[in-house]
């Protein structure tokens, strides 16, 4: 798409490559773009096409290339100083200072150079604005704490020491406003906490209570008993006889006699 063949208004004019032509034609189309406040986006623009830099709504890409040279007569090929001056004066001041003057040969400026000189970057919006967050995060504003200083970690450690019996006891801390959590009361020493009433288990049935003498005295000179005596030692208590269930009539031990308690009783 060329500079002289724009799309219907108000669509932007995108110049992919324009090699220039009669300065009068480009001056006329430039004035039309100015009246319509048409956006002109330049990729590659040469010669008279560079008049687009005089528009208020023109932009370039970082990869764009603009080539400048003096105007010359179409028939005689001689430089026209008057038209060349019109071209040069139409450019922004920063561009004029960079070019210095126009010559018969092309002098090129890249899109990055033009952006540095103040020409708008097409990759960015015309009016950049700061975008605020849609909704700020709500932070609790009122927190009642116990003498919280510049070191919050120290306050936490002091509270822990007080809970386990330290010299300093933490005071009550109110929850942040807007939270439904229960209030935190003052720390209580573990010694002051009363254990809950837990029901005791039922007593053991009487038929399962083992018979045991109230006072059992063991002589000091009683020799140690063996398995043949049908007794076993049980801790520091008095020896008690081994109680084996009755063997079923007609049954026989499976294990050898050395492993059977019944064999020791025979």
C-alpha angles and dihedrals in degrees: 000000000000132000093247095052108059126176120250114293135294092026114106120257109241112195110199096172128347121172095191133239139184111008092216092059092049092047091055095049090045091056090050091053089049093054092047092043086230119181114238120197116196126205104158118001128169139183114337090008088074087076084086088080088074091065119100093221101048126122140178135206124237087248094049123118126205121188122201131195140152121280116250136184115273095224105031096032089220121142114259106213094191094055091041089056091051090053094047094047092051092064121090115268094249090054092049091052091050094048096040092192142348126260136187090258123070119266112197133208121189124225091251091054092049091049089053088051092056105270111138120258111237091212090066129063119264093244112029113206132181113254112219123210113271093233129005117230112256113240121193109254103192120055118161108205137165108267096308108191133184091296110060091178090062090055091052092050091049090053092052091049091051092051092055095047103281125153095258122061120203116237127226118293119208117220119246116275113267097029121113096210116123119261118269110236128203117294115266124210114247089235090062095053111103115220113238119253107264117191115241120237118261118269119269114262114263094235091061095052109109118232110248128164115246094228119027118181122191120202115237093226097051108123120236113273124231135208089267088067088059092238136108131200114249113196114284094331126103117279113268128201118256110252111207124181117251115269116241113255110263094016123126130203115261097204123070116267093257090064098039124091089203091063090058090057095054 
